[in-house]
């Protein structure tokens, strides 16, 4: 199992980007993670190892996160083999992604969310950034492309780790690192210039504790980029679903915009920008051939798309930036 994580790379990454203060804790947490293997890890590892050699690799961002390069045997059979291998890593949730000739039609068009982040005017250039709950790392590539000094992705899901590594094994971007951990595994040593929490807050039993954790990661005067589901009014209302919300069993609290502002102020943040709540539509999230489980298609009310199937207000999302 130890080949799952390249600890030499981790140590070099932390040293190269002056993040030594978190190195020992993160390395120890990754060692602990290896003692809790997922039953499919061997299959996912085998899939990565079966991918072919690719030369002259480049990652670019336009309508998708796109990996281009030269295959030693660029024939139709090899292209089909690559697609079959990548499908072994389904479901693919965050994208869109393009791996050579294979378009990975992900559940989410995450670049729509990324454009809302860019619209806040946030500057990542020259900064050490950490993305909490990074999924398969789609935003890591975007943040690196925006000029960040380093980008650390944090997500405990081994599947997402392998999806990221399918691209990183070729890109070998020395400014990127994926830690298969939860936010609770990170040392709160105020090491990062910018912290992202995108689509995480409503999954936390205690959203205030999550905000305090994020604050513990950010340098004084550093940036928080928070994206979450809200009730789109500016009043002081709070939804606590008794069972599921939009098909999700792990949604604990959804605040109005006003309550979210109160939470941020209560936890010591200075709010810089509050975007307009944006309704999640099927253009942004839907079932696909690469993610065949139920999605937003099935979780909105059949007679009223302003309601979830459970009768709650439909999801609206907001991007907030704040200073620590």
NORLIN-V7945 format. One record per helix or strand. SS is the DSSP state (~ for helix, > for strand). FROM is the first residue (numbers start at 1). TO is the last residue. Records with the same first field share a line. If there is no record, write none. Layout:
SS = FROM-TO ; FROM-TO
This chain:
~ = 2-4 ; 7-16 ; 20-34 ; 41-50 ; 76-87 ; 110-118 ; 138-145 ; 158-171 ; 183-185 ; 201-203 ; 207-217 ; 257-266 ; 296-299
> = 54-61 ; 65-71 ; 94-95 ; 97-99 ; 102-104 ; 108-109 ; 128-132 ; 150-154 ; 176-179 ; 192-198 ; 218-231 ; 238-239 ; 245-245 ; 248-248 ; 254-256 ; 270-274 ; 278-279 ; 285-285 ; 288-288 ; 291-291 ; 300-300 ; 307-308 ; 313-313 ; 316-323
